[in-house]
């Protein structure tokens, strides 16, 4: 793939953005796949501008453009992961072949969809009401934080005796792990202050974070957002809340 054929990722510093840049970094290391990225300024609603809505009519990040395939566009983060695996993970280093490994392929889809339909949406809502809502709403906090904890319990159970979510034996690192890792890594944003109740998840988080390509993926598009202190997180929360609502939390 020449530089002119490099994949183009439209992204921002968020769990859904990180999962795609992590896979792209893994593919870059494994196959020399080249990509570039464009940071989308969400605070200025760049994702709602007409030019971007032509790329993703839903006005969300991430989105991927593939020049080597007639500028084919993919949006929705899980769809991007599956697309990249289909076209660029030729040796199934991070994925499974649906013909020769049908059970593992099905498990992969199950855990990807578990995240896409469960942890992602629920943790997003928990994070909104816990961090950003202009007033405390106990019902919303209880509902979403408790649901995140329930989903974490499911994940923790799956990882009992396993290193990774999918594959025979202890499993093999792949798409399903990349898909959920950035969400669970951000557990504090959603009101789950620590992983004491989820030791299998904590060990899994540590295992994945040690991968050099994961660290590189978390630096896209802004390295300063990847490893923030709690104080830096609080400052960011205040600035985002003021941007969203023009006031501090009551």
C-alpha positions as CSV (number, residue, x, y, z in Angstrom):
1,X,0.0,0.0,0.0
2,X,1.5,3.3,-1.1
3,X,1.3,6.5,1.0
4,X,-1.4,7.7,-1.3
5,X,-3.4,4.6,-0.5
6,X,-3.0,4.9,3.2
7,X,-6.2,4.4,5.2
8,X,-7.7,7.6,6.7
9,X,-9.2,7.4,10.1
10,X,-11.4,10.2,11.4
11,X,-11.3,10.0,15.1
12,X,-11.3,11.7,18.5
13,X,-10.1,10.8,22.0
14,X,-12.8,8.4,23.0
15,X,-13.3,4.7,23.6
16,X,-14.8,4.2,20.1
17,X,-11.9,6.1,18.6
18,X,-9.3,4.2,20.5
19,X,-10.4,0.8,19.6
20,X,-9.9,1.5,15.9
21,X,-6.5,3.2,16.3
22,X,-5.4,0.2,18.5
23,X,-6.3,-2.3,15.7
24,X,-4.7,-0.1,13.1
25,X,-1.5,0.1,15.1
26,X,-1.5,-3.7,15.5
27,X,-2.0,-4.2,11.8
28,X,0.7,-1.7,11.1
29,X,3.1,-3.7,13.2
30,X,2.0,-7.1,11.9
31,X,1.6,-6.3,8.2
32,X,3.2,-2.8,7.7
33,X,-0.3,-1.4,7.0
34,X,-0.2,2.3,6.7
35,X,-2.8,4.8,7.9
36,X,-3.2,8.4,8.7
37,X,-5.7,10.1,11.0
38,X,-7.6,13.3,11.2
39,X,-8.8,14.6,14.6
40,X,-12.4,15.7,14.6
41,X,-13.1,18.7,16.9
42,X,-16.2,17.5,18.7
43,X,-16.4,20.5,20.9
44,X,-16.9,22.7,17.8
45,X,-19.4,20.1,16.4
46,X,-17.1,19.4,13.4
47,X,-18.7,15.9,13.2
48,X,-22.0,17.6,12.3
49,X,-20.6,19.7,9.4
50,X,-21.9,18.8,5.9
51,X,-18.5,17.5,4.7
52,X,-18.3,15.0,7.5
53,X,-22.0,13.9,7.3
54,X,-21.2,12.8,3.8
55,X,-18.7,10.4,5.4
56,X,-20.9,9.4,8.3
57,X,-24.5,10.5,8.1
58,X,-24.9,9.8,11.8
59,X,-22.4,12.5,12.6
60,X,-20.2,10.4,15.0
61,X,-16.6,9.2,15.2
62,X,-14.9,7.1,14.2
63,X,-15.1,6.7,10.4
64,X,-12.7,5.1,8.0
65,X,-11.9,5.8,4.3
66,X,-10.1,3.2,2.3
67,X,-8.5,4.7,-0.8
68,X,-7.2,1.3,-2.0
69,X,-10.8,0.2,-2.4
70,X,-12.3,3.1,-4.3
71,X,-12.5,5.3,-1.2
72,X,-14.9,2.9,0.5
73,X,-16.3,4.4,3.7
74,X,-16.9,2.5,6.9
75,X,-18.5,4.0,10.0
76,X,-19.5,2.4,13.4
77,X,-16.5,1.3,15.4
78,X,-17.3,-2.4,15.5
79,X,-18.0,-2.4,11.8
80,X,-14.6,-0.8,11.2
81,X,-12.9,-3.5,13.3
82,X,-14.6,-6.3,11.3
83,X,-13.8,-4.5,8.0
84,X,-10.1,-4.2,8.8
85,X,-9.9,-7.8,9.8
86,X,-11.7,-8.9,6.7
87,X,-9.4,-7.0,4.3
88,X,-6.1,-6.6,6.1
89,X,-5.7,-9.3,8.7
90,X,-4.9,-12.0,6.1
91,X,-3.3,-14.4,8.6
92,X,-6.0,-14.0,11.2
93,X,-3.6,-12.8,13.8
94,X,-6.3,-10.8,15.5
95,X,-9.4,-12.4,14.2
96,X,-10.9,-15.8,13.1
97,X,-11.8,-17.4,9.8
98,X,-15.6,-18.0,9.6
99,X,-15.0,-21.2,7.6
100,X,-12.1,-22.9,9.3
101,X,-12.7,-21.5,12.8
102,X,-16.5,-21.1,12.9
103,X,-16.9,-21.4,16.7
104,X,-14.3,-18.9,17.5
105,X,-15.6,-16.6,14.8
106,X,-19.0,-16.8,16.3
107,X,-17.7,-16.1,19.8
108,X,-15.8,-13.1,18.4
109,X,-19.0,-11.7,17.1
110,X,-20.9,-12.4,20.3
111,X,-18.4,-10.5,22.5
112,X,-18.1,-7.7,20.0
113,X,-21.9,-7.3,20.0
114,X,-22.0,-7.6,23.8
115,X,-19.9,-4.5,24.0
116,X,-21.5,-2.7,21.2
117,X,-25.0,-3.2,22.5
118,X,-24.3,-3.3,26.2
119,X,-21.1,-1.9,27.8
120,X,-20.7,0.9,25.3
121,X,-24.2,2.4,25.5
122,X,-24.6,1.8,29.2
123,X,-21.2,3.1,30.2
124,X,-21.8,6.1,28.0
125,X,-25.0,6.9,29.8
126,X,-23.4,6.3,33.2
127,X,-20.5,8.6,32.3
128,X,-22.9,11.3,31.2
129,X,-25.0,11.3,34.4
130,X,-22.0,10.7,36.7
131,X,-19.6,13.2,35.2
132,X,-21.4,15.7,33.0
133,X,-25.1,16.2,33.9
134,X,-25.7,19.6,35.4
135,X,-27.6,18.1,38.3
136,X,-27.6,14.9,40.3
137,X,-30.3,12.5,39.2
138,X,-30.2,9.5,41.6
139,X,-32.4,7.3,39.6
140,X,-30.3,7.7,36.4
141,X,-27.1,7.2,38.4
142,X,-28.3,4.1,40.1
143,X,-29.7,2.6,36.9
144,X,-26.7,3.1,34.6
145,X,-23.9,2.6,37.1
146,X,-25.5,-0.6,38.4
147,X,-26.0,-1.8,34.9
148,X,-22.3,-1.2,34.0
149,X,-21.4,-3.1,37.1
150,X,-23.6,-6.0,36.1
151,X,-22.0,-6.1,32.6
152,X,-18.6,-6.0,34.2
153,X,-19.6,-9.0,36.2
154,X,-20.4,-10.8,33.0
155,X,-17.1,-9.9,31.5
156,X,-15.2,-10.9,34.7
157,X,-16.9,-14.2,34.7
158,X,-15.9,-14.8,31.1
159,X,-12.3,-14.1,31.9
160,X,-12.2,-16.5,34.8
161,X,-9.3,-18.9,33.9
162,X,-8.8,-17.1,30.6
163,X,-6.3,-14.5,29.3
164,X,-8.5,-13.2,26.5
165,X,-12.2,-13.2,25.6
166,X,-12.2,-15.4,22.6
167,X,-10.5,-18.6,21.4
168,X,-9.8,-22.1,22.7
169,X,-8.1,-22.6,26.1
170,X,-7.1,-19.3,27.6
171,X,-8.0,-17.5,24.4
172,X,-6.1,-15.3,22.0
173,X,-5.8,-11.5,22.0
174,X,-8.0,-10.1,19.2
175,X,-10.9,-7.9,18.0
176,X,-13.2,-8.7,20.9
177,X,-10.6,-7.6,23.4
178,X,-9.7,-4.4,21.5
179,X,-13.4,-3.6,21.2
180,X,-14.1,-3.5,24.9
181,X,-10.7,-2.6,26.4
182,X,-11.0,1.2,25.9
183,X,-14.4,1.3,27.5
184,X,-13.4,-0.7,30.6
185,X,-10.1,1.1,30.9
186,X,-12.2,4.3,31.4
187,X,-14.3,2.7,34.2
188,X,-13.7,5.7,36.6
189,X,-15.5,8.0,34.1
190,X,-18.6,5.9,34.7
191,X,-18.6,5.8,38.4
192,X,-16.7,2.5,38.9
193,X,-13.8,3.8,40.9
194,X,-11.7,0.6,41.0
195,X,-11.7,-3.0,39.8
196,X,-11.6,-4.6,43.2
197,X,-14.7,-6.6,42.5
198,X,-13.4,-7.6,39.1
199,X,-9.9,-9.1,39.5
200,X,-10.1,-11.0,36.2
201,X,-10.8,-7.8,34.4
202,X,-8.0,-6.0,36.1
203,X,-5.5,-8.7,35.1
204,X,-6.8,-8.6,31.6
205,X,-6.5,-4.8,31.5
206,X,-2.9,-5.0,32.7
207,X,-2.1,-7.7,30.1
208,X,-3.5,-5.7,27.2
209,X,-2.0,-2.3,28.3
210,X,1.5,-3.9,28.2
211,X,1.3,-4.3,24.4
212,X,3.3,-1.5,22.7
213,X,0.8,-1.1,19.9
214,X,-2.0,-0.6,22.3
215,X,-0.1,2.3,23.9
216,X,0.5,3.7,20.5
217,X,-3.2,3.4,19.6
218,X,-4.1,5.3,22.8
219,X,-1.9,8.2,21.7
220,X,-4.2,8.8,18.6
221,X,-5.2,11.5,18.1
222,X,-3.9,13.2,21.3
223,X,-1.2,11.7,23.5
224,X,-2.0,14.0,26.4
225,X,-5.5,12.4,26.8
226,X,-4.2,8.8,27.0
227,X,-2.7,8.9,30.5
228,X,-4.4,11.6,32.6
229,X,-4.2,12.0,36.3
230,X,-7.4,12.2,38.3
231,X,-6.9,15.9,38.8
232,X,-6.5,16.4,35.0
233,X,-9.6,14.3,34.5
234,X,-11.6,16.6,36.8
235,X,-10.3,19.7,35.0
236,X,-11.4,18.2,31.7
237,X,-14.8,17.3,33.1
238,X,-15.4,20.9,34.3
239,X,-14.4,22.3,30.9
240,X,-16.6,19.9,29.0
241,X,-19.5,20.5,31.4
242,X,-19.3,24.2,30.9
243,X,-19.1,23.7,27.1
244,X,-22.2,21.5,27.2
245,X,-24.3,23.4,29.7
246,X,-22.6,26.7,30.4
247,X,-22.5,25.9,34.1
248,X,-20.9,23.8,36.8
249,X,-22.6,20.8,38.4
250,X,-25.0,21.6,41.2
